[in-house]
Amino acid sequence: MCNNFSCSPSLFVMDRPRRSCLKVLEHCRVAPPPDSVQPTALRLTFFDIIWMQIPPVQRLFFYNFSDPNTTTLLSNLKRSLSLALQIFYPLAGNLTHSPETGHHEILYADGDSVLLTIAESDSDFEHLIGSHPRDVTDFHPFAPHLPGSDSLPAPVLSLQVTLFPNSGFCIGISVHHVAADGWTSTHFMKSWASICRTGDASSIKQLPIYDRTVTNGMDWLTTKHFLEMEKVKAKDCLDALDVKSQPHAVRATFLLSRAHIERLRSWVATRRVNGSEKDSRLSSFVLTIAYVWVRVVMARGPEDDEKMAHLVFAVDYRARLDPPLPAPYFGNCIGACFAHAVVGELTQEDGVVVAAESIGRAIRGLEGDEVLKGAESWIRRAMELASDRVFSIAGSPRFRIYDTDFGWERPKKVEVLSIEGTGAMSLAESRDEEGGVEIGLALPDYEMNVFDSLFKEGLASLS
């Protein structure tokens, strides 16, 4: 029996060890330094509004830390968070609707703050930072709660620091996607880490840019997206993809080394048959998602060979717009890219070639003057495909999440918790090898076992 603890089961795939406990030590509010930020309203763009009904994005950063005195650690984290929020002040604000303008916006007012929870857990730290299949519920206690946007105003960021005595700590972040895409939320985390590590906010070399003139003349698209979001029931669509609601759902991590990717590149290049496809670049990103997509389709079990399989992934538009936006642009600047292939073709011997060519065609379709062509249908298309078990992607190796060093060395492991609710795979750079790619999946355990075998067998056949 655990007094004053919030308890949750800690499960393995093959056995069920004792229940682990989470003890909440403190709830505190962290704000920018007093009088350091002027009240500001940041209007949502058409890139932002499409995420209104999507659940928060949740990441867990696990760090080794064996010093029994955690007072300094927590003090440094709180102080540096305050300074980071001075720079990224919209994250301390709230999503709201302005009756004066009729627009949705993120409003920062004097005194706004972020909820930071401090907790302690007796969970097995080494088990959590492993790559083997682990029950998805093992990680839920370390993700901070963030209310949805059903009721406004709504906070857009929540944080939690969980201590594992004599082992390490975890920083959990829940951020509303309507406020920040992956690039922006990673920029915030790295900036917070840099201030904590150096003790100086001047260490931030790239400050966020809040200029929204990029959307001038695009009000019609913002309105179109908002009306689309009102028509669709995103929750109902996402329920079809929710892995954590299934019994024996597990998460695991897989690695494609640089050598694996090079062998895969050579293998695909020698089997391409469409002359028009030979000019498309076989990037590490294309090869990775093609290889994983095929194995996930195969792991799902027998399906109609004539059925279409769908892949949707986000593409950063910062450099694609005219004029282009700088990398530190704050908010969302990503659009949807759709790839499709017949199941029977994906599951054949050259399925990865078929997948890579489909993904390549989708990316090439974003080139040229009409980069936003079809943007008005992003929401409708994505939701229509959700009931068909569309596969999607969260994160990117370009984010370099393992460079998020708070002063206690780089993370031992980073997990994207929110893939459980979207059926996505997460991507990150390999922690230990330049050029490798780390893949996170959450699947029912029987699918994970099949995927694991297919993943290894496929790599062995490239040797």
Helices and strands as residue ranges (DSSP letters): E 6-8, E 20-30, E 40-43, H 46-49, E 57-64, H 71-87, G 89-92, E 94-97, E 104-108, E 114-121, H 125-128, E 134-135, G 136-138, G 140-142, E 154-155, E 157-164, E 168-175, H 182-198, G 201-203, G 213-215, H 219-231, H 234-239, E 249-256, H 258-269, G 275-277, H 284-299, E 308-316, E 334-342, H 343-346, H 351-364, G 375-377, H 378-386, E 391-395, G 397-399, G 401-403, E 413-416, G 417-421, E 424-429, E 437-444, H 445-461
